[in-house]
Amino acid sequence: MEAILKNPYIKTPKNFDFSKIKEAIAGGSRRFCAAVFGDSVLRGVIFDEKAGGYRMHRGRFAEVKDRFHLDIENNSRFGFTVERGAALLRRTVSAENHPEFVFLEYGSNDCNFDWEKVAAAPDSEHSPATPVETFCRVYSELVDYVMECGSMPVVVLPTPIDSEKFLTWICRRGLSRENILHWLGGVEMIYRWQEYYSGLCERLALEKGCLVMDLRTPFLIRHDYDRLICADGMHPTERGHAIIDETFTHFWEVLAFASPA
Protein backbone atom coordinates (compact mmCIF):
# COMPACT_ATOMS: atom_id res chain seq x y z
CA MET A 1 0.00 0.00 0.00
CA GLU A 2 2.77 2.43 0.90
CA ALA A 3 4.38 1.73 -2.47
CA ILE A 4 1.37 3.36 -4.14
CA LEU A 5 0.43 6.04 -1.65
CA LYS A 6 4.05 7.12 -1.15
CA ASN A 7 4.69 7.34 -4.88
CA PRO A 8 6.31 10.76 -5.50
CA TYR A 9 3.62 11.53 -8.07
CA ILE A 10 0.82 10.83 -5.60
CA LYS A 11 0.05 13.42 -2.94
CA THR A 12 -0.99 12.09 0.45
CA PRO A 13 -2.84 14.06 3.14
CA LYS A 14 -0.88 14.99 6.24
CA ASN A 15 -0.92 12.39 9.01
CA PHE A 16 -2.52 9.79 6.76
CA ASP A 17 -2.96 6.66 8.89
CA PHE A 18 -1.42 3.78 6.94
CA SER A 19 -1.41 1.47 9.96
CA LYS A 20 -5.19 1.62 10.47
CA ILE A 21 -5.84 0.72 6.83
CA LYS A 22 -3.25 -2.07 6.78
CA GLU A 23 -4.65 -3.60 9.94
CA ALA A 24 -8.21 -3.48 8.63
CA ILE A 25 -7.33 -5.01 5.26
CA ALA A 26 -5.29 -7.71 6.99
CA GLY A 27 -8.41 -8.76 8.87
CA GLY A 28 -7.80 -7.01 12.17
CA SER A 29 -10.48 -5.66 14.45
CA ARG A 30 -10.15 -2.11 13.15
CA ARG A 31 -12.06 -0.83 10.15
CA PHE A 32 -11.44 2.14 7.89
CA CYS A 33 -13.83 4.36 5.98
CA ALA A 34 -14.52 5.68 2.50
CA ALA A 35 -17.14 8.08 1.18
CA VAL A 36 -18.41 8.14 -2.39
CA PHE A 37 -19.72 11.29 -4.04
CA GLY A 38 -21.07 11.02 -7.56
CA ASP A 39 -24.16 10.72 -9.71
CA SER A 40 -26.79 8.06 -10.34
CA VAL A 41 -24.30 5.63 -11.91
CA LEU A 42 -22.42 5.08 -8.66
CA ARG A 43 -25.70 5.22 -6.79
CA GLY A 44 -26.62 2.09 -8.72
CA VAL A 45 -29.48 3.30 -10.91
CA ILE A 46 -30.72 1.06 -13.72
CA PHE A 47 -33.41 1.77 -16.30
CA ASP A 48 -35.73 -1.22 -16.37
CA GLU A 49 -37.28 -1.44 -19.85
CA LYS A 50 -39.91 -3.99 -18.82
CA ALA A 51 -41.11 -1.89 -15.90
CA GLY A 52 -40.68 1.36 -17.80
CA GLY A 53 -38.86 3.05 -14.93
CA TYR A 54 -35.74 3.19 -12.82
CA ARG A 55 -34.69 0.77 -10.11
CA MET A 56 -31.58 0.17 -8.03
CA HIS A 57 -28.72 -2.24 -8.49
CA ARG A 58 -28.49 -4.34 -5.35
CA GLY A 59 -25.31 -4.95 -3.44
CA ARG A 60 -23.24 -1.90 -4.35
CA PHE A 61 -19.95 -2.14 -2.38
CA ALA A 62 -21.15 -5.21 -0.46
CA GLU A 63 -18.16 -7.36 -1.43
CA VAL A 64 -15.48 -4.78 -0.66
CA LYS A 65 -17.09 -3.89 2.67
CA ASP A 66 -16.85 -7.46 3.91
CA ARG A 67 -13.59 -8.44 2.28
CA PHE A 68 -11.52 -5.38 3.22
CA HIS A 69 -13.18 -4.45 6.55
CA LEU A 70 -14.28 -1.19 5.01
CA ASP A 71 -17.20 1.08 5.82
CA ILE A 72 -18.52 2.98 2.78
CA GLU A 73 -21.01 5.83 2.79
CA ASN A 74 -22.54 6.28 -0.66
CA ASN A 75 -23.47 9.94 -1.11
CA SER A 76 -24.06 9.67 -4.87
CA ARG A 77 -27.25 11.32 -6.10
CA PHE A 78 -29.37 11.20 -9.25
CA GLY A 79 -28.65 14.15 -11.54
CA PHE A 80 -25.81 15.60 -9.49
CA THR A 81 -23.19 17.82 -11.10
CA VAL A 82 -19.84 18.68 -9.56
CA GLU A 83 -21.25 21.90 -8.07
CA ARG A 84 -24.11 20.11 -6.33
CA GLY A 85 -21.72 17.38 -5.25
CA ALA A 86 -19.27 19.92 -3.84
CA ALA A 87 -21.99 21.52 -1.74
CA LEU A 88 -23.02 18.13 -0.35
CA LEU A 89 -19.44 17.07 0.31
CA ARG A 90 -18.62 20.26 2.20
CA ARG A 91 -21.61 19.62 4.46
CA THR A 92 -20.56 16.01 5.01
CA VAL A 93 -16.75 15.93 5.20
CA SER A 94 -14.66 18.11 7.48
CA ALA A 95 -11.21 18.14 9.07
CA GLU A 96 -12.86 17.00 12.31
CA ASN A 97 -14.89 14.22 10.69
CA HIS A 98 -13.49 12.67 7.52
CA PRO A 99 -13.05 9.19 6.02
CA GLU A 100 -9.69 7.85 4.87
CA PHE A 101 -10.75 7.89 1.20
CA VAL A 102 -13.17 10.09 -0.76
CA PHE A 103 -14.22 8.99 -4.27
CA LEU A 104 -15.34 11.72 -6.68
CA GLU A 105 -17.31 10.79 -9.80
CA TYR A 106 -18.61 13.71 -11.85
CA GLY A 107 -18.77 14.84 -15.45
CA SER A 108 -21.64 13.03 -17.15
CA ASN A 109 -24.37 15.36 -15.89
CA ASP A 110 -22.05 18.35 -16.11
CA CYS A 111 -21.53 17.87 -19.85
CA ASN A 112 -25.24 17.47 -20.60
CA PHE A 113 -27.31 20.09 -22.43
CA ASP A 114 -30.85 21.40 -22.25
CA TRP A 115 -32.02 19.35 -25.21
CA GLU A 116 -35.40 21.07 -25.41
CA LYS A 117 -33.64 24.38 -26.03
CA VAL A 118 -31.27 22.75 -28.51
CA ALA A 119 -34.17 21.26 -30.46
CA ALA A 120 -35.98 24.60 -30.50
CA ALA A 121 -32.93 26.60 -31.65
CA PRO A 122 -30.49 24.31 -33.48
CA ASP A 123 -28.54 27.22 -35.01
CA SER A 124 -27.87 28.91 -31.66
CA GLU A 125 -25.03 28.37 -29.21
CA HIS A 126 -25.82 26.28 -26.15
CA SER A 127 -23.84 25.78 -22.95
CA PRO A 128 -23.58 22.53 -20.99
CA ALA A 129 -24.96 22.25 -17.47
CA THR A 130 -21.50 23.02 -16.11
CA PRO A 131 -19.27 24.93 -18.56
CA VAL A 132 -15.74 23.59 -18.90
CA GLU A 133 -14.05 26.43 -17.01
CA THR A 134 -16.47 26.11 -14.11
CA PHE A 135 -16.19 22.32 -14.08
CA CYS A 136 -12.39 22.38 -13.87
CA ARG A 137 -12.31 25.11 -11.23
CA VAL A 138 -14.93 23.58 -8.93
CA TYR A 139 -13.50 20.07 -9.28
CA SER A 140 -9.99 21.35 -8.54
CA GLU A 141 -11.18 23.20 -5.46
CA LEU A 142 -13.08 20.12 -4.34
CA VAL A 143 -9.98 17.92 -4.56
CA ASP A 144 -8.03 20.50 -2.57
CA TYR A 145 -10.74 20.61 0.08
CA VAL A 146 -10.79 16.82 0.44
CA MET A 147 -7.01 16.77 0.85
CA GLU A 148 -7.07 19.61 3.39
CA CYS A 149 -9.63 17.70 5.45
CA GLY A 150 -7.19 14.79 5.67
CA SER A 151 -8.89 12.37 3.23
CA MET A 152 -7.30 10.75 0.22
CA PRO A 153 -9.20 11.89 -2.92
CA VAL A 154 -9.81 9.37 -5.70
CA VAL A 155 -10.94 10.78 -9.05
CA VAL A 156 -13.31 8.36 -10.78
CA LEU A 157 -13.49 8.47 -14.59
CA PRO A 158 -17.18 8.17 -15.57
CA THR A 159 -18.64 5.24 -17.47
CA PRO A 160 -19.20 5.91 -21.20
CA ILE A 161 -22.55 6.57 -22.81
CA ASP A 162 -24.18 5.16 -25.93
CA SER A 163 -24.82 8.04 -28.35
CA GLU A 164 -27.54 6.38 -30.43
CA LYS A 165 -29.49 5.13 -27.44
CA PHE A 166 -29.14 8.47 -25.69
CA LEU A 167 -30.39 10.46 -28.68
CA THR A 168 -33.39 8.16 -29.05
CA TRP A 169 -34.08 8.58 -25.34
CA ILE A 170 -34.05 12.38 -25.28
CA CYS A 171 -36.27 12.50 -28.38
CA ARG A 172 -38.79 9.98 -27.08
CA ARG A 173 -41.37 12.63 -26.17
CA GLY A 174 -41.33 14.57 -29.39
CA LEU A 175 -38.12 16.61 -29.52
CA SER A 176 -36.87 17.04 -33.07
CA ARG A 177 -34.17 14.49 -33.75
CA GLU A 178 -33.36 16.29 -36.98
CA ASN A 179 -32.79 19.61 -35.23
CA ILE A 180 -30.66 18.07 -32.49
CA LEU A 181 -28.53 16.25 -35.05
CA HIS A 182 -28.18 19.48 -37.00
CA TRP A 183 -26.77 21.19 -33.91
CA LEU A 184 -24.56 18.25 -32.95
CA GLY A 185 -23.16 17.72 -36.42
CA GLY A 186 -23.47 13.95 -35.92
CA VAL A 187 -24.73 11.54 -33.29
CA GLU A 188 -21.21 10.55 -32.15
CA MET A 189 -20.66 14.08 -30.91
CA ILE A 190 -22.67 13.05 -27.84
CA TYR A 191 -20.09 10.41 -26.97
CA ARG A 192 -17.11 12.60 -27.86
CA TRP A 193 -18.33 15.46 -25.69
CA GLN A 194 -18.73 13.21 -22.67
CA GLU A 195 -15.32 11.69 -23.43
CA TYR A 196 -13.91 15.21 -23.37
CA TYR A 197 -15.19 15.76 -19.83
CA SER A 198 -13.77 12.41 -18.77
CA GLY A 199 -10.42 13.57 -20.13
CA LEU A 200 -10.69 16.74 -18.06
CA CYS A 201 -11.16 14.56 -14.96
CA GLU A 202 -8.10 12.49 -15.81
CA ARG A 203 -5.96 15.56 -16.46
CA LEU A 204 -7.08 17.09 -13.17
CA ALA A 205 -6.10 13.93 -11.31
CA LEU A 206 -2.63 13.99 -12.86
CA GLU A 207 -2.16 17.66 -12.04
CA LYS A 208 -3.33 17.19 -8.46
CA GLY A 209 -1.49 13.93 -7.83
CA CYS A 210 -4.67 11.97 -7.13
CA LEU A 211 -5.37 8.29 -7.30
CA VAL A 212 -7.59 7.45 -10.29
CA MET A 213 -10.28 4.83 -10.68
CA ASP A 214 -10.99 4.18 -14.34
CA LEU A 215 -14.58 3.00 -14.79
CA ARG A 216 -14.47 3.86 -18.48
CA THR A 217 -11.94 1.45 -19.98
CA PRO A 218 -13.51 -1.76 -18.59
CA PHE A 219 -16.65 -0.87 -20.58
CA LEU A 220 -14.93 0.21 -23.79
CA ILE A 221 -12.86 -2.95 -24.21
CA ARG A 222 -15.85 -5.26 -23.96
CA HIS A 223 -17.30 -6.91 -27.07
CA ASP A 224 -20.75 -6.91 -25.44
CA TYR A 225 -20.67 -3.13 -24.91
CA ASP A 226 -24.22 -2.74 -26.24
CA ARG A 227 -25.48 -4.96 -23.42
CA LEU A 228 -23.72 -2.92 -20.74
CA ILE A 229 -25.70 0.31 -21.26
CA CYS A 230 -29.44 0.68 -20.64
CA ALA A 231 -31.96 1.87 -23.22
CA ASP A 232 -31.56 5.45 -21.96
CA GLY A 233 -27.96 5.39 -23.17
CA MET A 234 -26.64 6.57 -19.81
CA HIS A 235 -27.06 4.06 -17.00
CA PRO A 236 -25.31 0.69 -16.83
CA THR A 237 -27.34 -2.50 -16.99
CA GLU A 238 -26.97 -5.13 -14.28
CA ARG A 239 -24.05 -6.51 -16.28
CA GLY A 240 -22.53 -3.03 -16.45
CA HIS A 241 -22.95 -2.47 -12.73
CA ALA A 242 -21.23 -5.80 -12.10
CA ILE A 243 -18.22 -4.40 -13.96
CA ILE A 244 -18.26 -1.35 -11.68
CA ASP A 245 -18.33 -3.63 -8.63
CA GLU A 246 -15.41 -5.62 -10.02
CA THR A 247 -13.44 -2.43 -10.64
CA PHE A 248 -13.91 -1.28 -7.05
CA THR A 249 -12.76 -4.68 -5.81
CA HIS A 250 -9.68 -4.51 -8.03
CA PHE A 251 -8.87 -1.02 -6.72
CA TRP A 252 -8.69 -2.25 -3.13
CA GLU A 253 -6.80 -5.37 -4.15
CA VAL A 254 -4.09 -3.26 -5.76
CA LEU A 255 -3.81 -1.09 -2.64
CA ALA A 256 -3.88 -4.05 -0.28
CA PHE A 257 -1.33 -6.22 -2.02
CA ALA A 258 1.13 -3.66 -3.41
CA SER A 259 4.70 -4.38 -2.37
CA PRO A 260 6.12 -2.17 0.39
CA ALA A 261 8.10 0.90 -0.71
Disulfide bonds with the S-S distance in Angstrom:
none
